Amino acid sequence: MTQSIFKMNVNYKDILIWLNSLNLSNKKILNLMHNIDNFEELFFLPKKGLMDLGLLNESDIDYMIANRDIDKLNWTKAYYNKLNAKIMTIDDEDYPYYLKNIPNPPAILYRKGDILEQDNLAIAIVGSRKITDYGREAVKYLASEIAKLGITIVSGMADGTDSIAHKEALRNGGRTIAVMGTGIDIIYPSKNKSLAAEIEQNGSIITEFPANMKGLPYNFPRRNRIISGLSLGVLIVEAKEKSGSLITASYAAEQGREVFAVPGNINSLYSKGSNKLIQDGAKLVMKVDDILEEIMELHELISTMKDKKVYDISDDANKIIEIMQAGEVTLEEIISASSFDIIKIQKVLAELELMDIIKATSRGTYILKL
């Protein structure tokens, strides 16, 4: 009799919360979902019944039985409710469309904030945590232009590229989604707590990991498949030869998403991975049009780009821009490469700064803002 009362208190979503809290792999959870008609029965089956399913090994089954506690399950649900965290399953109507159609889609997601239908038009921006001045300007420029078009920006809320991309989306009145490699109650890095709170109000922070899960190294590659899965394309801005961003690019290719990369200094460690992506076939990006023209769902936004203000740039200015394509330069290097006198160069540099095409750094050098 007691068991039947328990059964009335355990539903489909409860089973997913329970299995996820045991850190059972997502693939195993999906396999159970697809092969058990009465999914709720899983909480009550004896060991023999679980073994007879032929879907789990004995150690998984023993761990499930040892942690089959209705009071703990109810406490876990109450904890998510206290956090104001919403729980979404793959069978819910509001589950992100593109994410649902990747290999190994998350069976369950925890989120703060909302995911809207308009978030199906999304671009992921990822890159180095230790970003250079050039990379920073590239992210700020591209993320702001993407956000202004009403395209949602997806990233991982890490230091460097991710945080800048989220902030630029918010600064330009856009929406952004942060995919975490921790539980919904653990913001990593902790200094991004205020950023996370702002994202909640203008997008969503989401994770497939259960509450109290810390940022373990192997969580982040799993997280990266969700970043690409939510997006129509992935833009890589600066990446070392061995980088988590390249894992995201790999997932994107596997999922049939477009892969984009910003070209970088050939001598920079932080551009070796992204430049290699371009060598291997990623689309080189210098402006937002380069992204829009590759993604059918975004083609209608191309006309919007034509309304952007176009500057009449002089031949002298174009000459200096060409010099700066190689990366950060000093005034002396510009003089040497251009043969212009210093008065002309200073005049042209001032014009380019006013046009927001270049930026003077604190070191007395100049870099393109793309």
Disulfide bonds with the S-S distance in Angstrom:
none
